[in-house]
């Protein structure tokens, strides 16, 4: 029995069966890839994550080292400033003592000269 489109009932049934078979074929498992170099997605993701973690850890260690170096440099600068202040203070004290000593020596010399002049 032919209709206006030229398809018979058997043709329509055959087309429907082929469509159903194609629909079912989509759900069948695909053959696995046997390439030994191909890694599962989870494994690839784990490797990428390990690389990222390693990079971040290295960056973190570098930041920590830079902070430690900066703190050490600041401490060294502070100690150097304290040392310079202490040396300046010592220099002033030495100068003051030298002047006092010179004044005392001059006073002694004046006394000695006055005593000599009286004799």
Secondary structure, 3 states (H helix, E strand, C coil): CECCCCCEHHHHHHHHHHHHHHHHHCCCCCCCCCCCCCCCHHHHHHHHHHHHHHHHHHHHHHHHHHHHHHHHHHHHHHHHHHHHHHHHHHHHHHHHHHHHHHHHHHHHHHHHHHHHHHC
